C-alpha cells in the first residue's frame, strides 16, 4: 500500500468538507479528484 487514510475529516469553520472518508491506494493505481474551481481539491 502506498497511501492510506482512515476516518479523514476536514472542516472550514462549521462546514464539513470531508467527513470520515477511508481511502487506500495501491502502487500503480491512478485516482483523480474532480470538482469546480475553488472547491478545495488541492487543500
PDB file of N, H, CA, C and O in Angstrom:
ATOM      1  N   UNK A   1       0.842  -1.162   0.000  1.00  0.00           N
ATOM      2  CA  UNK A   1       0.000   0.000   0.000  1.00  0.00           C
ATOM      3  C   UNK A   1       0.896   1.236   0.000  1.00  0.00           C
ATOM      4  O   UNK A   1       1.878   1.304   0.739  1.00  0.00           O
ATOM      5  N   UNK A   2       0.544   2.215  -0.840  1.00  0.00           N
ATOM      6  H   UNK A   2      -0.254   2.160  -1.440  1.00  0.00           H
ATOM      7  CA  UNK A   2       1.336   3.432  -0.953  1.00  0.00           C
ATOM      8  C   UNK A   2       0.734   4.558  -0.117  1.00  0.00           C
ATOM      9  O   UNK A   2       1.461   5.274   0.573  1.00  0.00           O
ATOM     10  N   UNK A   3      -0.586   4.720  -0.173  1.00  0.00           N
ATOM     11  H   UNK A   3      -1.176   4.139  -0.733  1.00  0.00           H
ATOM     12  CA  UNK A   3      -1.272   5.767   0.597  1.00  0.00           C
ATOM     13  C   UNK A   3      -2.473   5.160   1.299  1.00  0.00           C
ATOM     14  O   UNK A   3      -3.241   4.409   0.697  1.00  0.00           O
ATOM     15  N   UNK A   4      -2.633   5.486   2.574  1.00  0.00           N
ATOM     16  H   UNK A   4      -2.009   6.096   3.063  1.00  0.00           H
ATOM     17  CA  UNK A   4      -3.812   5.046   3.310  1.00  0.00           C
ATOM     18  C   UNK A   4      -4.274   6.176   4.228  1.00  0.00           C
ATOM     19  O   UNK A   4      -3.474   6.759   4.960  1.00  0.00           O
ATOM     20  N   UNK A   5      -5.557   6.475   4.183  1.00  0.00           N
ATOM     21  H   UNK A   5      -6.206   6.001   3.588  1.00  0.00           H
ATOM     22  CA  UNK A   5      -6.163   7.464   5.082  1.00  0.00           C
ATOM     23  C   UNK A   5      -7.369   6.806   5.726  1.00  0.00           C
ATOM     24  O   UNK A   5      -8.193   6.203   5.038  1.00  0.00           O
ATOM     25  N   UNK A   6      -7.474   6.917   7.030  1.00  0.00           N
ATOM     26  H   UNK A   6      -6.804   7.407   7.589  1.00  0.00           H
ATOM     27  CA  UNK A   6      -8.600   6.329   7.760  1.00  0.00           C
ATOM     28  C   UNK A   6      -9.335   7.418   8.520  1.00  0.00           C
ATOM     29  O   UNK A   6      -8.728   8.208   9.244  1.00  0.00           O
ATOM     30  N   UNK A   7     -10.657   7.450   8.345  1.00  0.00           N
ATOM     31  H   UNK A   7     -11.150   6.809   7.757  1.00  0.00           H
ATOM     32  CA  UNK A   7     -11.530   8.396   9.044  1.00  0.00           C
ATOM     33  C   UNK A   7     -11.051   9.843   8.874  1.00  0.00           C
ATOM     34  O   UNK A   7     -10.965  10.598   9.842  1.00  0.00           O
ATOM     35  N   UNK A   8     -10.740  10.215   7.625  1.00  0.00           N
ATOM     36  H   UNK A   8     -10.810   9.602   6.838  1.00  0.00           H
ATOM     37  CA  UNK A   8     -10.239  11.549   7.303  1.00  0.00           C
ATOM     38  C   UNK A   8     -11.362  12.577   7.384  1.00  0.00           C
ATOM     39  O   UNK A   8     -12.441  12.374   6.828  1.00  0.00           O
ATOM     40  N   UNK A   9     -11.100  13.679   8.081  1.00  0.00           N
ATOM     41  H   UNK A   9     -10.224  13.844   8.533  1.00  0.00           H
ATOM     42  CA  UNK A   9     -12.078  14.757   8.254  1.00  0.00           C
ATOM     43  C   UNK A   9     -11.416  16.089   7.949  1.00  0.00           C
ATOM     44  O   UNK A   9     -10.241  16.295   8.250  1.00  0.00           O
ATOM     45  N   UNK A  10     -12.191  17.001   7.343  1.00  0.00           N
ATOM     46  H   UNK A  10     -13.146  16.834   7.098  1.00  0.00           H
ATOM     47  CA  UNK A  10     -11.722  18.367   7.108  1.00  0.00           C
ATOM     48  C   UNK A  10     -12.916  19.297   7.220  1.00  0.00           C
ATOM     49  O   UNK A  10     -13.948  19.086   6.583  1.00  0.00           O
ATOM     50  N   UNK A  11     -12.762  20.329   8.037  1.00  0.00           N
ATOM     51  H   UNK A  11     -11.924  20.501   8.555  1.00  0.00           H
ATOM     52  CA  UNK A  11     -13.842  21.305   8.222  1.00  0.00           C
ATOM     53  C   UNK A  11     -13.292  22.710   8.051  1.00  0.00           C
ATOM     54  O   UNK A  11     -12.142  22.993   8.388  1.00  0.00           O
ATOM     55  N   UNK A  12     -14.129  23.575   7.526  1.00  0.00           N
ATOM     56  H   UNK A  12     -15.063  23.345   7.253  1.00  0.00           H
ATOM     57  CA  UNK A  12     -13.846  25.000   7.413  1.00  0.00           C
ATOM     58  C   UNK A  12     -14.866  25.700   8.290  1.00  0.00           C
ATOM     59  O   UNK A  12     -15.982  25.983   7.854  1.00  0.00           O
ATOM     60  N   UNK A  13     -14.481  25.979   9.523  1.00  0.00           N
ATOM     61  H   UNK A  13     -13.575  25.749   9.877  1.00  0.00           H
ATOM     62  CA  UNK A  13     -15.442  26.529  10.474  1.00  0.00           C
ATOM     63  C   UNK A  13     -16.509  25.493  10.776  1.00  0.00           C
ATOM     64  O   UNK A  13     -16.200  24.405  11.264  1.00  0.00           O
ATOM     65  N   UNK A  14     -17.753  25.819  10.492  1.00  0.00           N
ATOM     66  H   UNK A  14     -18.003  26.702  10.096  1.00  0.00           H
ATOM     67  CA  UNK A  14     -18.870  24.900  10.743  1.00  0.00           C
ATOM     68  C   UNK A  14     -19.224  24.050   9.523  1.00  0.00           C
ATOM     69  O   UNK A  14     -20.152  23.244   9.583  1.00  0.00           O
ATOM     70  N   UNK A  15     -18.495  24.221   8.420  1.00  0.00           N
ATOM     71  H   UNK A  15     -17.741  24.876   8.372  1.00  0.00           H
ATOM     72  CA  UNK A  15     -18.783  23.477   7.191  1.00  0.00           C
ATOM     73  C   UNK A  15     -17.852  22.278   7.103  1.00  0.00           C
ATOM     74  O   UNK A  15     -16.631  22.439   7.092  1.00  0.00           O
ATOM     75  N   UNK A  16     -18.419  21.077   7.038  1.00  0.00           N
ATOM     76  H   UNK A  16     -19.410  20.946   7.047  1.00  0.00           H
ATOM     77  CA  UNK A  16     -17.642  19.841   6.915  1.00  0.00           C
ATOM     78  C   UNK A  16     -17.462  19.511   5.436  1.00  0.00           C
ATOM     79  O   UNK A  16     -18.407  19.094   4.766  1.00  0.00           O
ATOM     80  N   UNK A  17     -16.246  19.701   4.933  1.00  0.00           N
ATOM     81  H   UNK A  17     -15.478  20.040   5.477  1.00  0.00           H
ATOM     82  CA  UNK A  17     -15.950  19.421   3.532  1.00  0.00           C
ATOM     83  C   UNK A  17     -15.702  17.930   3.312  1.00  0.00           C
ATOM     84  O   UNK A  17     -16.077  17.386   2.274  1.00  0.00           O
ATOM     85  N   UNK A  18     -15.078  17.274   4.275  1.00  0.00           N
ATOM     86  H   UNK A  18     -14.773  17.716   5.119  1.00  0.00           H
ATOM     87  CA  UNK A  18     -14.796  15.836   4.221  1.00  0.00           C
ATOM     88  C   UNK A  18     -15.189  15.264   5.570  1.00  0.00           C
ATOM     89  O   UNK A  18     -14.811  15.804   6.610  1.00  0.00           O
ATOM     90  N   UNK A  19     -15.945  14.175   5.559  1.00  0.00           N
ATOM     91  H   UNK A  19     -16.252  13.736   4.715  1.00  0.00           H
ATOM     92  CA  UNK A  19     -16.473  13.636   6.819  1.00  0.00           C
ATOM     93  C   UNK A  19     -16.295  12.122   6.878  1.00  0.00           C
ATOM     94  O   UNK A  19     -17.158  11.372   6.421  1.00  0.00           O
ATOM     95  N   UNK A  20     -15.175  11.676   7.440  1.00  0.00           N
ATOM     96  H   UNK A  20     -14.474  12.285   7.811  1.00  0.00           H
ATOM     97  CA  UNK A  20     -14.959  10.255   7.702  1.00  0.00           C
ATOM     98  C   UNK A  20     -14.650   9.406   6.486  1.00  0.00           C
ATOM     99  O   UNK A  20     -15.143   8.283   6.381  1.00  0.00           O
ATOM    100  N   UNK A  21     -13.841   9.917   5.562  1.00  0.00           N
ATOM    101  H   UNK A  21     -13.440  10.829   5.647  1.00  0.00           H
ATOM    102  CA  UNK A  21     -13.501   9.152   4.355  1.00  0.00           C
ATOM    103  C   UNK A  21     -12.355   8.190   4.655  1.00  0.00           C
ATOM    104  O   UNK A  21     -11.387   8.553   5.323  1.00  0.00           O
ATOM    105  N   UNK A  22     -12.473   6.968   4.161  1.00  0.00           N
ATOM    106  H   UNK A  22     -13.259   6.672   3.619  1.00  0.00           H
ATOM    107  CA  UNK A  22     -11.392   5.985   4.192  1.00  0.00           C
ATOM    108  C   UNK A  22     -10.913   5.790   2.761  1.00  0.00           C
ATOM    109  O   UNK A  22     -11.721   5.595   1.853  1.00  0.00           O
ATOM    110  N   UNK A  23      -9.593   5.843   2.558  1.00  0.00           N
ATOM    111  H   UNK A  23      -8.937   6.001   3.295  1.00  0.00           H
ATOM    112  CA  UNK A  23      -9.024   5.750   1.223  1.00  0.00           C
ATOM    113  C   UNK A  23      -7.762   4.906   1.281  1.00  0.00           C
ATOM    114  O   UNK A  23      -6.921   5.084   2.163  1.00  0.00           O
ATOM    115  N   UNK A  24      -7.638   3.993   0.340  1.00  0.00           N
ATOM    116  H   UNK A  24      -8.321   3.848  -0.377  1.00  0.00           H
ATOM    117  CA  UNK A  24      -6.467   3.133   0.261  1.00  0.00           C
ATOM    118  C   UNK A  24      -6.048   3.039  -1.202  1.00  0.00           C
ATOM    119  O   UNK A  24      -6.836   2.608  -2.044  1.00  0.00           O
ATOM    120  N   UNK A  25      -4.817   3.439  -1.513  1.00  0.00           N
ATOM    121  H   UNK A  25      -4.177   3.789  -0.830  1.00  0.00           H
ATOM    122  CA  UNK A  25      -4.325   3.439  -2.888  1.00  0.00           C
ATOM    123  C   UNK A  25      -3.101   2.535  -2.967  1.00  0.00           C
ATOM    124  O   UNK A  25      -2.131   2.703  -2.229  1.00  0.00           O
ATOM    125  N   UNK A  26      -3.172   1.591  -3.864  1.00  0.00           N
ATOM    126  H   UNK A  26      -3.960   1.455  -4.463  1.00  0.00           H
ATOM    127  CA  UNK A  26      -2.072   0.646  -4.074  1.00  0.00           C
ATOM    128  C   UNK A  26      -1.116   1.185  -5.143  1.00  0.00           C
ATOM    129  O   UNK A  26      -1.487   2.054  -5.933  1.00  0.00           O
ATOM    130  N   UNK A  27       0.102   0.671  -5.164  1.00  0.00           N
ATOM    131  H   UNK A  27       0.404  -0.035  -4.523  1.00  0.00           H
ATOM    132  CA  UNK A  27       1.086   1.074  -6.161  1.00  0.00           C
ATOM    133  C   UNK A  27       0.549   0.789  -7.559  1.00  0.00           C
ATOM    134  O   UNK A  27       0.008  -0.287  -7.811  1.00  0.00           O
ATOM    135  N   UNK A  28       0.697   1.748  -8.463  1.00  0.00           N
ATOM    136  H   UNK A  28       1.137   2.622  -8.258  1.00  0.00           H
ATOM    137  CA  UNK A  28       0.252   1.589  -9.843  1.00  0.00           C
ATOM    138  C   UNK A  28      -1.168   2.064 -10.101  1.00  0.00           C
ATOM    139  O   UNK A  28      -1.567   2.192 -11.258  1.00  0.00           O
ATOM    140  N   UNK A  29      -1.944   2.330  -9.051  1.00  0.00           N
ATOM    141  H   UNK A  29      -1.620   2.226  -8.111  1.00  0.00           H
ATOM    142  CA  UNK A  29      -3.310   2.831  -9.225  1.00  0.00           C
ATOM    143  C   UNK A  29      -3.277   4.340  -9.442  1.00  0.00           C
ATOM    144  O   UNK A  29      -2.402   5.036  -8.927  1.00  0.00           O
ATOM    145  N   UNK A  30      -4.244   4.834 -10.210  1.00  0.00           N
ATOM    146  H   UNK A  30      -4.955   4.269 -10.628  1.00  0.00           H
ATOM    147  CA  UNK A  30      -4.340   6.259 -10.510  1.00  0.00           C
ATOM    148  C   UNK A  30      -5.718   6.746 -10.098  1.00  0.00           C
ATOM    149  O   UNK A  30      -6.728   6.144 -10.463  1.00  0.00           O
ATOM    150  N   UNK A  31      -5.764   7.839  -9.336  1.00  0.00           N
ATOM    151  H   UNK A  31      -4.944   8.328  -9.040  1.00  0.00           H
ATOM    152  CA  UNK A  31      -7.021   8.435  -8.874  1.00  0.00           C
ATOM    153  C   UNK A  31      -7.032   9.902  -9.254  1.00  0.00           C
ATOM    154  O   UNK A  31      -5.979  10.530  -9.367  1.00  0.00           O
ATOM    155  N   UNK A  32      -8.211  10.443  -9.451  1.00  0.00           N
ATOM    156  H   UNK A  32      -9.066   9.933  -9.359  1.00  0.00           H
ATOM    157  CA  UNK A  32      -8.365  11.867  -9.725  1.00  0.00           C
ATOM    158  C   UNK A  32      -9.454  12.454  -8.856  1.00  0.00           C
ATOM    159  O   UNK A  32     -10.441  11.784  -8.553  1.00  0.00           O
ATOM    160  N   UNK A  33      -9.282  13.696  -8.456  1.00  0.00           N
ATOM    161  H   UNK A  33      -8.481  14.240  -8.702  1.00  0.00           H
ATOM    162  CA  UNK A  33     -10.293  14.417  -7.688  1.00  0.00           C
ATOM    163  C   UNK A  33     -10.891  15.472  -8.604  1.00  0.00           C
ATOM    164  O   UNK A  33     -10.188  16.363  -9.081  1.00  0.00           O
ATOM    165  N   UNK A  34     -12.178  15.368  -8.845  1.00  0.00           N
ATOM    166  H   UNK A  34     -12.749  14.644  -8.458  1.00  0.00           H
ATOM    167  CA  UNK A  34     -12.863  16.270  -9.761  1.00  0.00           C
ATOM    168  C   UNK A  34     -13.773  17.217  -9.001  1.00  0.00           C
ATOM    169  O   UNK A  34     -14.387  16.837  -8.004  1.00  0.00           O
ATOM    170  N   UNK A  35     -13.857  18.439  -9.472  1.00  0.00           N
ATOM    171  H   UNK A  35     -13.358  18.748 -10.282  1.00  0.00           H
ATOM    172  CA  UNK A  35     -14.752  19.419  -8.865  1.00  0.00           C
ATOM    173  C   UNK A  35     -14.527  20.787  -9.478  1.00  0.00           C
ATOM    174  O   UNK A  35     -13.548  20.997 -10.194  1.00  0.00           O
ATOM    175  N   UNK A  36     -15.425  21.712  -9.202  1.00  0.00           N
ATOM    176  H   UNK A  36     -16.220  21.540  -8.621  1.00  0.00           H
ATOM    177  CA  UNK A  36     -15.303  23.056  -9.778  1.00  0.00           C
ATOM    178  C   UNK A  36     -14.119  23.826  -9.196  1.00  0.00           C
ATOM    179  O   UNK A  36     -13.607  23.482  -8.131  1.00  0.00           O
ATOM    180  N   UNK A  37     -13.693  24.866  -9.901  1.00  0.00           N
ATOM    181  H   UNK A  37     -14.109  25.146 -10.766  1.00  0.00           H
ATOM    182  CA  UNK A  37     -12.623  25.734  -9.404  1.00  0.00           C
ATOM    183  C   UNK A  37     -13.018  26.316  -8.058  1.00  0.00           C
ATOM    184  O   UNK A  37     -14.160  26.728  -7.853  1.00  0.00           O
ATOM    185  N   UNK A  38     -12.051  26.344  -7.138  1.00  0.00           N
ATOM    186  H   UNK A  38     -11.124  26.009  -7.303  1.00  0.00           H
ATOM    187  CA  UNK A  38     -12.296  26.919  -5.822  1.00  0.00           C
ATOM    188  C   UNK A  38     -12.971  25.990  -4.838  1.00  0.00           C
ATOM    189  O   UNK A  38     -13.379  26.427  -3.761  1.00  0.00           O
ATOM    190  N   UNK A  39     -13.101  24.705  -5.184  1.00  0.00           N
ATOM    191  H   UNK A  39     -12.770  24.350  -6.058  1.00  0.00           H
ATOM    192  CA  UNK A  39     -13.806  23.775  -4.291  1.00  0.00           C
ATOM    193  C   UNK A  39     -12.892  23.095  -3.277  1.00  0.00           C
ATOM    194  O   UNK A  39     -13.374  22.302  -2.468  1.00  0.00           O
ATOM    195  N   UNK A  40     -11.577  23.379  -3.291  1.00  0.00           N
ATOM    196  H   UNK A  40     -11.185  24.022  -3.948  1.00  0.00           H
ATOM    197  CA  UNK A  40     -10.666  22.847  -2.283  1.00  0.00           C
ATOM    198  C   UNK A  40     -10.038  21.505  -2.610  1.00  0.00           C
ATOM    199  O   UNK A  40      -9.629  20.783  -1.701  1.00  0.00           O
ATOM    200  N   UNK A  41      -9.951  21.156  -3.884  1.00  0.00           N
ATOM    201  H   UNK A  41     -10.283  21.743  -4.622  1.00  0.00           H
ATOM    202  CA  UNK A  41      -9.387  19.856  -4.264  1.00  0.00           C
ATOM    203  C   UNK A  41      -7.922  19.714  -3.876  1.00  0.00           C
ATOM    204  O   UNK A  41      -7.473  18.610  -3.569  1.00  0.00           O
ATOM    205  N   UNK A  42      -7.177  20.801  -3.882  1.00  0.00           N
ATOM    206  H   UNK A  42      -7.542  21.698  -4.131  1.00  0.00           H
ATOM    207  CA  UNK A  42      -5.744  20.716  -3.580  1.00  0.00           C
ATOM    208  C   UNK A  42      -5.414  21.126  -2.146  1.00  0.00           C
ATOM    209  O   UNK A  42      -4.241  21.181  -1.779  1.00  0.00           O
ATOM    210  N   UNK A  43      -6.405  21.407  -1.352  1.00  0.00           N
ATOM    211  H   UNK A  43      -7.359  21.363  -1.651  1.00  0.00           H
ATOM    212  CA  UNK A  43      -6.171  21.862   0.025  1.00  0.00           C
ATOM    213  C   UNK A  43      -5.780  20.705   0.920  1.00  0.00           C
ATOM    214  O   UNK A  43      -5.545  20.899   2.113  1.00  0.00           O
TER     215      UNK A  43
END
